[in-house]
Amino acid sequence: MTDVNTYLNPASEKMELAVAYLEEALAHIRAGKANAKILDGIRVEYYGSAVPISNVANVSVPDARTIAITPWEKAMFREIEKAIINSELGITPENNGEVIRLSIPPLTEERRRALVKQSKAEAEQAKVSVRNARRDAIDGLKKAVKQGMPEDVEKDGEAAVQKLHDKYLKQIDEVFAAKEKEILTV
């Protein structure tokens, strides 16, 4: 006979991962303020392999509208600039020979709405993952009843899974609301 925690623990882990993934995905959406995380997805050629910019340069945020990239090797200036221009950032780098600067332009109202929509889609994807984890746990509990688990224990397990589900959906809503506020704040 299996224990209810056999189904609760994996469901909880999957739900936790969904929230963590959402936080990571939303961190990459720029909100009008300079954030070094928007460069994480950009790769540069470095001795034959594609590496993140942070592996070949020092990335800093000197003020709210600027990201400064200081390459460790002079040869990397052109590679980093090319990677940023070819990325989906939509920002043109400025190079003074020592530092590459990215000036983050203020967002238009239309762009803000598009970013909120993109964030909402990410949040919805996380909610789907949480719901799938709940479904898998409940299916496992129902199979366990056929293997001899008492029905009242199974019902209690379903209630516990539902509580987990509600807790993580609330977390997702809070993370999305915070990102939405950040994007819409001028």
C-alpha positions in Angstrom: 0.0 0.0 0.0 1.3 3.4 -0.9 1.3 6.6 1.2 -0.4 9.9 0.2 2.9 11.7 0.3 4.1 9.4 -2.5 1.8 11.5 -4.7 1.9 14.9 -2.9 5.7 15.4 -2.9 6.3 15.1 -6.7 3.2 17.3 -7.3 4.6 19.9 -4.9 8.0 19.8 -6.6 6.4 20.2 -10.0 4.3 23.2 -8.8 7.4 24.8 -7.2 9.3 24.4 -10.4 6.5 26.0 -12.4 6.6 29.1 -10.2 10.4 29.2 -10.3 10.3 28.9 -14.1 7.8 31.7 -14.3 9.9 34.0 -12.2 12.9 33.3 -14.4 10.9 33.8 -17.6 9.5 37.1 -16.3 13.0 38.3 -15.3 14.0 38.2 -19.0 11.1 40.5 -20.0 12.4 44.1 -19.9 10.2 46.6 -18.1 11.7 49.9 -19.2 14.4 49.7 -16.5 17.9 48.4 -17.1 18.3 44.8 -15.9 21.4 42.7 -16.7 19.2 39.6 -16.9 17.8 40.6 -20.3 21.3 39.7 -21.7 21.2 36.1 -20.3 19.7 34.6 -23.4 22.3 36.2 -25.8 25.2 34.0 -26.8 28.5 35.1 -28.3 31.1 33.1 -30.2 34.2 32.5 -27.9 36.9 30.2 -29.2 34.5 28.1 -31.1 31.7 27.8 -28.6 28.6 29.9 -27.9 28.7 31.3 -24.3 26.7 33.9 -22.4 27.9 37.5 -22.5 28.5 37.3 -18.7 31.2 34.7 -19.4 33.3 37.0 -21.6 32.6 40.4 -20.1 31.7 42.3 -16.9 28.0 43.3 -17.1 26.9 46.1 -14.8 23.9 48.5 -14.4 25.3 52.0 -13.6 21.9 53.7 -13.7 18.2 52.9 -14.3 18.5 53.4 -18.1 21.9 52.0 -18.9 23.6 48.6 -19.1 27.5 48.7 -19.3 29.4 45.7 -20.8 33.2 45.7 -20.3 34.7 42.8 -22.3 37.7 41.1 -20.8 39.4 40.9 -24.3 39.5 43.6 -26.9 38.7 41.1 -29.6 35.3 40.4 -28.0 33.9 43.9 -28.7 32.8 43.1 -32.3 31.4 39.7 -31.3 29.3 41.1 -28.4 28.0 44.0 -30.5 27.1 41.6 -33.3 25.3 39.2 -30.9 23.3 42.1 -29.3 22.3 43.5 -32.7 21.2 40.1 -34.0 19.2 39.4 -30.8 15.5 40.2 -30.2 16.4 43.0 -27.7 15.8 45.8 -30.2 18.6 47.9 -28.7 21.6 49.3 -30.6 24.8 49.1 -28.6 27.2 52.1 -28.3 30.9 51.3 -28.2 33.5 53.8 -27.0 36.4 51.4 -27.3 36.5 50.4 -23.6 32.8 49.9 -22.7 29.7 48.8 -24.7 26.7 50.8 -23.4 23.1 49.8 -24.0 20.7 52.6 -23.4 17.3 51.3 -22.5 14.6 53.5 -24.2 11.4 54.3 -22.3 8.6 52.0 -23.3 5.7 53.2 -25.3 2.1 52.5 -24.0 1.6 50.0 -26.9 4.9 48.2 -26.0 3.9 48.1 -22.3 0.6 46.4 -23.2 2.4 43.9 -25.4 4.8 43.0 -22.6 2.0 42.6 -20.1 0.3 40.3 -22.6 3.5 38.3 -23.0 3.9 38.1 -19.2 0.2 36.9 -18.9 0.9 34.2 -21.4 3.9 33.0 -19.3 1.8 33.1 -16.2 -0.9 31.1 -17.9 1.7 28.5 -19.0 2.8 28.1 -15.4 -0.8 27.7 -14.2 -1.2 24.9 -16.8 1.9 23.2 -15.4 0.5 23.4 -11.9 -2.9 22.0 -13.0 -1.1 19.1 -14.8 0.8 18.3 -11.6 -2.5 18.3 -9.7 -4.1 16.0 -12.3 -1.2 13.6 -12.2 -1.3 13.4 -8.4 -5.1 12.8 -8.3 -4.8 10.2 -11.0 -2.1 8.4 -8.9 -4.3 8.6 -5.8 -7.2 7.0 -7.7 -5.0 4.2 -8.9 -3.8 3.7 -5.4 -7.4 3.1 -4.3 -7.6 0.2 -6.7 -4.4 -1.1 -5.1 -5.9 -1.1 -1.6 -5.7 2.5 -0.3 -8.7 3.4 1.8 -11.1 5.8 0.0 -11.2 8.3 2.8 -7.4 8.5 2.8 -7.6 9.1 -1.0 -10.2 11.9 -0.5 -8.0 13.6 2.1 -5.1 13.3 -0.3 -7.1 14.9 -3.1 -8.0 17.8 -0.7 -4.3 18.2 0.2 -3.4 18.3 -3.6 -6.1 20.9 -4.1 -4.7 23.0 -1.3 -1.3 22.8 -2.9 -2.8 23.7 -6.2 -4.6 26.8 -4.8 -1.4 27.9 -3.0 0.8 27.8 -6.1 -1.9 29.4 -8.3 -2.0 32.3 -5.8 1.8 32.6 -5.9 1.7 32.7 -9.7 -0.9 35.4 -9.6 1.2 37.4 -7.2 4.3 37.1 -9.3 2.4 38.2 -12.4 0.8 41.1 -10.6 4.2 42.3 -9.5 5.6 42.1 -13.0 2.5 43.8 -14.5 2.9 46.6 -12.0 6.6 46.9 -12.8 5.9 47.1 -16.6 3.1 49.6 -16.3 4.9 51.9 -13.9 6.2 54.8 -15.9 
